[in-house]
């Protein structure tokens, strides 16, 4: 099997994923994934596509992640892995789609508007 390249995005985070057959090793930015994502919730998100498809330990993942925060990066990596698993075997798509792992989350930070403190917050109104 030749390597599969996919991209996952979330907020401002971008994850470039290379999936190859192997022993289940996951490296993110050259570091082991458990070191890069120390929280269990982030590790769960990262492994969720493998658990749903029953492919734990069958593929090696090399990921390059930039931008955003650590949770956004974990979500971007999850989408990238899910897309790669579908490319490897099309039968995985219904399982992943049922758990909304094939959908890119479009929510992002709203831009700040002029005349306001933030996107929607206004300056304090003083009547007198």
C-alpha positions as a Markdown table, in Angstrom:
| # | Residue | x | y | z |
|---|---|---|---|---|
| 1 | Unk | 0.0 | 0.0 | 0.0 |
| 2 | Unk | 1.3 | 3.4 | -0.9 |
| 3 | Unk | 1.1 | 6.3 | 1.6 |
| 4 | Unk | -2.2 | 8.2 | 1.7 |
| 5 | Unk | -2.1 | 12.0 | 2.1 |
| 6 | Unk | -5.1 | 13.9 | 3.5 |
| 7 | Unk | -5.8 | 17.3 | 5.1 |
| 8 | Unk | -8.1 | 18.0 | 8.1 |
| 9 | Unk | -9.1 | 21.5 | 9.3 |
| 10 | Unk | -10.8 | 23.0 | 12.3 |
| 11 | Unk | -11.0 | 26.7 | 13.2 |
| 12 | Unk | -7.5 | 27.9 | 12.2 |
| 13 | Unk | -5.8 | 24.5 | 12.7 |
| 14 | Unk | -4.6 | 22.5 | 9.7 |
| 15 | Unk | -3.4 | 18.9 | 10.0 |
| 16 | Unk | -1.6 | 17.2 | 7.1 |
| 17 | Unk | -1.9 | 13.4 | 7.6 |
| 18 | Unk | 0.2 | 10.6 | 6.0 |
| 19 | Unk | -1.3 | 7.1 | 6.5 |
| 20 | Unk | 0.8 | 4.0 | 5.9 |
| 21 | Unk | 0.4 | 0.4 | 6.8 |
| 22 | Unk | 2.3 | -0.4 | 10.0 |
| 23 | Unk | 2.0 | -1.1 | 13.7 |
| 24 | Unk | -0.2 | 1.7 | 14.9 |
| 25 | Unk | 2.5 | 4.4 | 15.7 |
| 26 | Unk | 1.2 | 7.9 | 15.6 |
| 27 | Unk | 3.6 | 10.9 | 15.4 |
| 28 | Unk | 2.6 | 14.5 | 15.4 |
| 29 | Unk | 5.2 | 17.1 | 14.4 |
| 30 | Unk | 7.9 | 14.5 | 15.0 |
| 31 | Unk | 6.8 | 13.7 | 18.6 |
| 32 | Unk | 4.8 | 10.8 | 19.8 |
| 33 | Unk | 1.1 | 11.6 | 19.8 |
| 34 | Unk | 0.6 | 10.9 | 23.6 |
| 35 | Unk | 3.3 | 13.5 | 24.4 |
| 36 | Unk | 1.9 | 16.1 | 22.0 |
| 37 | Unk | -1.8 | 15.6 | 23.1 |
| 38 | Unk | -1.4 | 15.0 | 26.9 |
| 39 | Unk | -5.1 | 15.2 | 27.7 |
| 40 | Unk | -7.2 | 12.0 | 27.5 |
| 41 | Unk | -10.0 | 13.8 | 25.7 |
| 42 | Unk | -7.6 | 14.8 | 22.9 |
| 43 | Unk | -6.2 | 11.3 | 22.7 |
| 44 | Unk | -9.7 | 9.9 | 22.5 |
| 45 | Unk | -10.6 | 12.3 | 19.6 |
| 46 | Unk | -7.4 | 11.3 | 17.8 |
| 47 | Unk | -8.1 | 7.5 | 18.1 |
| 48 | Unk | -11.9 | 7.7 | 17.5 |
| 49 | Unk | -11.7 | 7.0 | 13.7 |
| 50 | Unk | -9.6 | 3.9 | 14.3 |
| 51 | Unk | -11.9 | 2.5 | 17.1 |
| 52 | Unk | -15.1 | 3.1 | 15.0 |
| 53 | Unk | -13.6 | 1.3 | 12.0 |
| 54 | Unk | -11.8 | -1.4 | 14.0 |
| 55 | Unk | -8.4 | -0.6 | 12.5 |
| 56 | Unk | -6.4 | 0.0 | 15.7 |
| 57 | Unk | -2.8 | -1.0 | 15.3 |
| 58 | Unk | -3.0 | -1.5 | 11.5 |
| 59 | Unk | -1.9 | 1.9 | 10.3 |
| 60 | Unk | 1.0 | 4.3 | 11.1 |
| 61 | Unk | 0.2 | 8.0 | 11.1 |
| 62 | Unk | 2.6 | 10.8 | 10.5 |
| 63 | Unk | 1.0 | 14.2 | 11.0 |
| 64 | Unk | 2.1 | 17.8 | 10.6 |
| 65 | Unk | -0.2 | 20.2 | 12.5 |
| 66 | Unk | -0.1 | 24.0 | 12.5 |
| 67 | Unk | -2.2 | 26.9 | 13.8 |
| 68 | Unk | -4.9 | 27.3 | 16.4 |
| 69 | Unk | -4.9 | 25.7 | 19.9 |
| 70 | Unk | -4.3 | 22.2 | 21.0 |
| 71 | Unk | -8.0 | 21.1 | 20.9 |
| 72 | Unk | -8.5 | 22.5 | 17.4 |
| 73 | Unk | -5.4 | 20.6 | 16.3 |
| 74 | Unk | -6.8 | 17.4 | 17.8 |
| 75 | Unk | -10.1 | 17.9 | 15.9 |
| 76 | Unk | -8.2 | 18.7 | 12.7 |
| 77 | Unk | -6.1 | 15.5 | 13.1 |
| 78 | Unk | -9.3 | 13.5 | 13.7 |
| 79 | Unk | -10.8 | 14.7 | 10.4 |
| 80 | Unk | -7.6 | 14.0 | 8.5 |
| 81 | Unk | -7.3 | 10.5 | 9.9 |
| 82 | Unk | -11.0 | 9.8 | 9.1 |
| 83 | Unk | -10.5 | 11.0 | 5.5 |
| 84 | Unk | -7.4 | 8.9 | 5.1 |
| 85 | Unk | -9.2 | 5.7 | 6.4 |
| 86 | Unk | -12.0 | 6.3 | 3.8 |
| 87 | Unk | -9.4 | 6.6 | 1.1 |
| 88 | Unk | -7.8 | 3.4 | 2.3 |
| 89 | Unk | -11.1 | 1.5 | 2.4 |
| 90 | Unk | -14.4 | 3.0 | 1.1 |
| 91 | Unk | -16.4 | 0.6 | 3.4 |
| 92 | Unk | -15.3 | 2.8 | 6.4 |
| 93 | Unk | -17.3 | 5.8 | 5.2 |
| 94 | Unk | -20.8 | 4.9 | 6.5 |
| 95 | Unk | -19.4 | 4.2 | 10.0 |
| 96 | Unk | -17.5 | 7.4 | 10.2 |
| 97 | Unk | -20.3 | 9.5 | 8.6 |
| 98 | Unk | -22.8 | 8.2 | 11.2 |
| 99 | Unk | -20.6 | 9.7 | 14.0 |
| 100 | Unk | -20.1 | 13.0 | 12.0 |
| 101 | Unk | -16.4 | 12.4 | 11.6 |
| 102 | Unk | -16.5 | 13.1 | 7.9 |
| 103 | Unk | -17.9 | 16.6 | 8.3 |
| 104 | Unk | -15.7 | 19.6 | 8.6 |
| 105 | Unk | -16.9 | 21.8 | 11.5 |
| 106 | Unk | -17.3 | 25.3 | 9.9 |
| 107 | Unk | -17.4 | 27.2 | 13.1 |
| 108 | Unk | -14.6 | 29.8 | 13.4 |
| 109 | Unk | -14.1 | 33.0 | 15.3 |
| 110 | Unk | -16.2 | 35.9 | 14.1 |
| 111 | Unk | -14.2 | 39.0 | 13.1 |
| 112 | Unk | -14.1 | 42.2 | 15.1 |
| 113 | Unk | -16.2 | 45.0 | 13.8 |
| 114 | Unk | -15.3 | 48.7 | 13.9 |
| 115 | Unk | -17.0 | 50.8 | 16.6 |
| 116 | Unk | -17.2 | 47.7 | 18.9 |
| 117 | Unk | -14.9 | 46.1 | 21.5 |
| 118 | Unk | -15.1 | 42.6 | 20.0 |
| 119 | Unk | -17.3 | 41.0 | 17.3 |
| 120 | Unk | -20.6 | 41.7 | 19.1 |
| 121 | Unk | -19.7 | 43.4 | 22.4 |
| 122 | Unk | -20.5 | 47.1 | 22.5 |
| 123 | Unk | -18.9 | 49.9 | 24.4 |
| 124 | Unk | -20.8 | 50.8 | 27.6 |
| 125 | Unk | -23.7 | 53.2 | 27.0 |
| 126 | Unk | -23.8 | 56.2 | 29.2 |
| 127 | Unk | -27.1 | 58.1 | 29.3 |
| 128 | Unk | -25.7 | 61.1 | 31.1 |
